Amino acid sequence: MRIVHIFSALYQGGAENQLELLISQSLRATPDIEHIVISLKNEQTQLWQRLEQKKIKIYSCNLNSPFNLISIFALRKLLKALHSDSTVFQSWMYHANFFTTLAAARLPVKLVWALRRTQIPQGVTGLISKASAWLSGWVKPQVISNSEAGLASHGQAGYYLAKSTVIANGFVTESFDPPVPAISCSQAELAKSDLIVATPSVASAAIESTLFGTIGRYSPVKGHKYLFEAILLLQQQLPAAEFEQVKFIFAGRDITTSSALKPYIDNFIIRQQCQFIGEVADVSVVLKDIDCLILPSLSEGFPNVLVEAMLANKYCIATNVGDVNRILADIVPSIKPGCAEQLCRAMVDFLKREKQQNIATGHELGVLARSHYSIASSWQQYLSLYSLLLGK
């Protein structure tokens, strides 16, 4: 069996990360299956180099503009050359779905589309998404979505989804297993932060400290604003000595440079209780240090960081967006998005419960994540679908 994966480019992102994990798992579990990657753009990124190190063949047709007909014909020629009775072509996301389908017109190829968003995008990508909805009704592709919410929103946008399935993102669960070191890397990163948390006072030293964490770049839909408002509400509801022992870590780029968040970040209380460490290469390092993850998003599809926190056996507070309820499976209730009051109430409830109860819930979430979201399970689902398409 040969699987040809088509991307607009091999930058680092959620879909690209999932591709790398799937290929690595396939090389371990099913080494007889051949993987080939086509990048529409010819930029040789770090991911491109890593895939080549795994002996994966990579091709490009230099499609840097939707009006480059020569590159579209080059893509068609490439599809014809790679086609066989045992080949599946999987395009990933809007640009790859659209241009691969155009290039493959009237070719007898087995084509799979991948959808990995919930909200339909704006701008040029939004136009391509709308064109793809029309195109899907014509070619009737097999569709894979990484979330139920994403499948539903694209169905409402007019996509043909009679042949569709949901395969959730997979994770290397072992990367979250090692014991917590006495002094972790994230603590070292915290020490470098430009916002240093004040040393606890003697009066509050007997009260156990709690570290909440949120991980994600700044974007209005990530809901940072509501978490800041919830922190200010929490300060009003807790005794001063207790609130002083509640700290927050924000990991993700562009948070401190956002003009929309500047009034909150300049607030004295926020500066005292919060640390901003920017983007981190390995989120597991941060997750090992926190007591509870907060996901305050207004919109998500399949939030990777939620599953990653569960794999780290952490309690999670998350808004009811995308597939959050499906992921949490009623072990922890989700909260209303865009509501600082409910965020604050969820934090108060966490702080008032016995610590061992929160730890036990975190371990229960970890067991759930390991049983449902391993990369081995995800690859097996992809392989089953590919085999079905090929009549095997």
Buried (B, 14 or more C-beta within 10 A) or exposed (E): BBBBBBBBBBBEBBBBBBBBBBBBBBBEEEEEBBBBBBBBBBEEBEBBEBBEEEEBEBBBBBBBEBEBEEBBEBBBEBBEEBBEEBBBBBBBBBBBBBBBBBBBEEEEBBBBBBBBBBBBBEEEBBBBBBBBBEBBEEBEBBBBBBBBBBBEBBBEBBBBBEEBBBBBBBBBBEEBEEEEEEEBBBEEBBEEBEBEBEEBEEEBEEBEBBBBBBBBBBBEBBBBBBBBBBBBBBBEEBEEBBBBBBBBBBBBEEBBEBEEBEEBBEBEBBBBBBBBBBEBEEBBBBBBBBBBBBBBBBBBBBBBBBBBBBBBBBBBBBBBBBBBBBBBEEBBEBBEBBBBEBBBBBBBEBBEEEEEEBBEBBBBBBEBBBEBBBBEBBBBBBBEBBEEBBEE
